[in-house]
Amino acid sequence: MTTPAPSVDRTAPRGVVTFANPFVILAGISVVVAGVAAAYDEIWFGAWFFVGGLLALLNAKLAVLKVSVITADDEPRKAPVAVNSMVRLAVVTVVALVIAYFLRPAGLGVIFGLAVGQVVLVLNTVIPVLKGLRQQS
């Protein structure tokens, strides 16, 4: 039998997941990408890059909403979250691939935007956790 460490708080604080910072960071990166793309006469690449990043943020926001709805139940189950995640990821993937295919080469910006959007979201989550761990030790 294992017990949690005394300093571990088993409840997640409210308001941990915010999307303002990732949006601002993504918008800044998109401006830089649009500037570089404009230098190569592919300004639409930067626009589609931003759309891909917005798709990543939308996906994360919908995931947070679904998890909060499921965990509000008395007996939360994993199956609805898994099915919802599968459907969400399938829809985002199909939308990104359709844009990338029919609007190529500029449409490939959606794929890069999705990837960078995910990196921004992960870093937005990991960096505060690492700072908290460093302050505890």
C-alpha distance (Angstrom), angle and dihedral (degrees) to the residues before:
residue distance angle dihedral
M1 . . .
T2 3.78 . .
T3 3.75 129.4 .
P4 3.77 128.0 -158.7
A5 3.77 119.7 -105.5
P6 3.81 113.1 -92.4
S7 3.81 93.7 -115.8
V8 3.81 94.0 52.4
D9 3.77 115.6 105.8
R10 3.80 107.3 -152.2
T11 3.81 94.1 -159.6
A12 3.77 120.9 80.4
P13 3.79 113.4 -129.2
R14 3.78 116.3 -118.4
G15 3.78 118.5 -107.1
V16 3.79 95.9 29.0
V17 3.79 93.1 127.4
T18 3.78 109.8 65.7
F19 3.76 126.4 163.9
A20 3.80 100.1 -164.7
N21 3.81 95.6 87.1
P22 3.82 95.5 45.2
F23 3.80 89.7 48.1
V24 3.79 92.7 52.3
I25 3.81 92.1 45.3
L26 3.79 91.3 47.5
A27 3.80 91.6 48.2
G28 3.80 90.1 52.0
I29 3.78 92.7 48.5
S30 3.80 89.3 47.1
V31 3.80 91.2 54.0
V32 3.80 89.8 52.6
V33 3.81 91.5 46.6
A34 3.82 90.4 47.9
G35 3.80 89.9 51.4
V36 3.79 92.4 51.0
A37 3.81 90.7 44.0
A38 3.81 90.6 50.1
A39 3.80 88.9 54.9
Y40 3.79 86.7 59.7
D41 3.84 93.8 43.1
E42 3.83 92.1 -109.2
I43 3.81 101.4 113.2
W44 3.82 91.4 151.9
F45 3.80 89.5 63.0
G46 3.80 88.4 67.7
A47 3.79 92.0 47.9
W48 3.80 92.4 50.6
F49 3.81 89.2 44.9
F50 3.80 88.4 59.4
V51 3.82 91.0 47.3
G52 3.81 89.4 53.0
G53 3.78 90.6 51.0
L54 3.79 90.1 49.6
L55 3.81 89.0 51.8
A56 3.81 88.9 54.2
L57 3.81 91.3 49.7
L58 3.81 91.6 46.4
N59 3.79 90.5 50.1
A60 3.80 91.4 51.6
K61 3.81 92.9 46.0
L62 3.80 91.7 50.8
A63 3.81 89.8 48.6
V64 3.81 91.4 52.7
L65 3.80 91.5 48.3
K66 3.81 92.9 49.2
V67 3.80 93.4 47.4
S68 3.81 91.2 49.0
V69 3.81 90.5 51.2
I70 3.80 93.1 47.6
T71 3.81 95.2 45.2
A72 3.82 90.6 50.5
D73 3.81 88.5 69.7
D74 3.78 119.9 95.3
E75 3.80 91.3 -119.7
P76 3.81 108.7 25.9
R77 3.80 116.0 -158.2
K78 3.78 129.3 -155.2
A79 3.81 97.8 -142.4
P80 3.84 97.8 74.7
V81 3.80 90.7 49.2
A82 3.79 91.6 49.2
V83 3.80 93.5 48.4
N84 3.79 91.9 45.9
S85 3.80 91.3 49.3
M86 3.79 91.7 49.7
V87 3.81 92.7 50.2
R88 3.82 93.3 44.8
L89 3.78 93.3 49.4
A90 3.80 91.6 46.1
V91 3.80 92.0 51.9
V92 3.82 93.4 46.4
T93 3.80 90.8 47.3
V94 3.80 93.9 48.9
V95 3.80 92.5 47.2
A96 3.82 91.8 48.8
L97 3.80 93.5 46.5
V98 3.80 93.3 47.6
I99 3.81 91.1 50.8
A100 3.80 91.7 45.0
Y101 3.80 92.9 48.9
F102 3.79 101.2 43.6
L103 3.80 97.5 37.7
R104 3.79 99.4 40.3
P105 2.97 135.7 -177.6
A106 3.82 93.1 21.2
G107 3.81 91.9 36.6
L108 3.79 90.0 66.9
G109 3.79 85.0 77.4
V110 3.82 87.4 79.6
I111 3.80 90.8 63.5
F112 3.80 92.5 48.2
G113 3.80 90.2 45.1
L114 3.80 90.7 53.2
A115 3.78 91.1 51.0
V116 3.79 95.2 47.0
G117 3.82 90.5 43.3
Q118 3.80 90.0 56.0
V119 3.80 91.4 48.7
V120 3.81 90.6 50.5
L121 3.81 91.0 49.4
V122 3.80 92.9 48.6
L123 3.80 92.6 47.7
N124 3.81 90.2 46.9
T125 3.80 87.7 56.9
V126 3.80 100.5 38.1
I127 3.81 101.5 45.1
P128 3.84 96.0 60.2
V129 3.82 89.9 46.2
L130 3.80 91.5 51.1
K131 3.81 90.5 48.0
G132 3.81 89.7 51.5
L133 3.78 92.0 49.1
R134 3.78 91.2 49.4
Q135 3.81 91.2 51.5
Q136 3.83 91.4 50.5
S137 3.78 93.5 55.3
